[in-house]
Each structure stands twice: as C-alpha cells, then as structure tokens.
Amino acid sequence: MLIRNYQVSDAQAVVDVYKNAIMGIASQAYNSKQVEIWSSYPKDIDQFTKRLSMGITLVAVDSKNIAAFGQLHPANHIDLLFTAKDYSRQGYATAI
C-alpha cells in the first residue's frame, strides 16, 4: 500500500471509489433512496476535482488501483474518507 497526495489525474478513480463505497458499503446502513441521492453526487467531475484540490487530500493505492481516499478540510477536520468495497476493512482508511 502506498499513501500519496491526490493528483488531478486521479479524479475519475477517486469518483469511482466514492460511488463504489456508497453503493457497496453505505447501502448496508442507509435506505435505497438515501443511497441513490448520495451517490448521484458529483454530477460534474470538474466540481468534484475542485473540491478535492482544497485542503489536504490523500489517496491509498494498492499495486495498481486507488483503493481509498481521504480529505482534511480545513486542516483539522476529516471532510471525506471513503474506501472501495473490495478494499474495505483492510486498513486503507486507517492508513490515510
């Protein structure tokens, strides 16, 4: 596992992790309507890219894929922390 700073070129992979986490993990704790609304964000990848460029955003990478990402914004607040379902409970979010 490698933890590194988010790069703009990671945007699509990070969106994929975000949606995968919501659809695959959060669906166990939220009803289908909540999951549908939550996973519909971001509608525009440029909007999400701007958000990810604020604060401190890190990605956790296995040998080839982004498995998780997290963001501090402001610097003392966890704003985002998501792990793809296939990497859940393997320490990726903890490492971030």
C-alpha positions in Angstrom: 0.0 0.0 0.0 1.2 3.5 -0.9 -0.3 6.7 0.6 0.3 9.7 -1.6 -1.1 13.2 -2.3 -4.1 13.4 -4.6 -3.3 14.5 -8.2 -5.8 15.9 -10.6 -5.2 12.9 -12.8 -6.7 10.8 -10.0 -10.1 12.5 -10.2 -12.0 9.8 -12.1 -10.6 7.0 -10.0 -11.5 8.9 -6.8 -15.1 9.4 -8.1 -15.2 5.7 -8.8 -14.1 4.9 -5.2 -16.6 7.4 -3.8 -19.5 5.9 -5.7 -18.4 2.3 -5.1 -18.2 2.9 -1.3 -21.6 4.4 -1.2 -23.3 1.8 -3.4 -21.4 -1.2 -1.9 -20.8 -0.3 1.8 -23.2 2.6 2.8 -26.1 0.7 1.3 -25.9 -1.6 4.4 -26.7 1.4 6.7 -28.9 3.7 4.6 -32.1 3.1 2.7 -32.2 2.9 -1.1 -33.5 6.5 -1.6 -30.7 7.9 0.6 -28.1 5.9 -1.3 -29.5 7.0 -4.6 -29.4 10.7 -3.7 -26.0 10.5 -2.0 -24.4 8.6 -4.9 -25.7 11.0 -7.5 -23.0 13.5 -6.4 -20.9 14.6 -8.2 -22.9 15.2 -11.3 -19.9 17.2 -12.7 -16.4 15.7 -12.3 -14.9 19.2 -12.6 -16.9 20.3 -9.5 -15.5 17.3 -7.5 -12.0 17.9 -8.8 -12.2 21.5 -7.4 -13.4 20.1 -4.1 -10.6 17.5 -4.0 -8.0 20.2 -4.6 -9.0 22.1 -1.4 -7.4 21.1 1.9 -5.2 18.0 2.1 -6.3 15.1 0.0 -4.6 11.7 0.1 -5.1 8.5 -1.8 -4.2 5.0 -0.8 -3.0 2.9 -3.7 -2.6 -0.9 -3.9 -0.3 -2.3 -6.5 -2.3 -0.6 -9.3 -5.6 0.9 -8.1 -6.7 3.7 -5.9 -8.4 1.8 -3.0 -9.3 4.7 -0.8 -9.1 8.5 -0.4 -9.5 11.0 2.4 -9.5 14.7 2.7 -8.9 17.2 5.6 -10.6 20.4 5.0 -10.0 22.6 6.9 -6.8 21.0 8.1 -8.2 19.8 11.4 -11.5 18.3 10.0 -12.0 15.0 8.2 -14.2 16.1 5.3 -14.1 12.9 3.1 -12.9 9.4 3.9 -14.1 6.6 1.5 -12.8 3.1 0.7 -13.9 1.0 -2.2 -15.9 -2.1 -1.2 -13.2 -4.6 -2.3 -10.7 -2.9 0.0 -12.9 -2.4 3.0 -11.6 -3.4 6.4 -8.1 -3.8 5.2 -6.5 -0.8 6.8 -6.6 1.7 3.9 -8.7 4.3 5.5 -6.8 3.9 8.8 -3.5 4.4 6.9 -4.8 7.7 5.4 
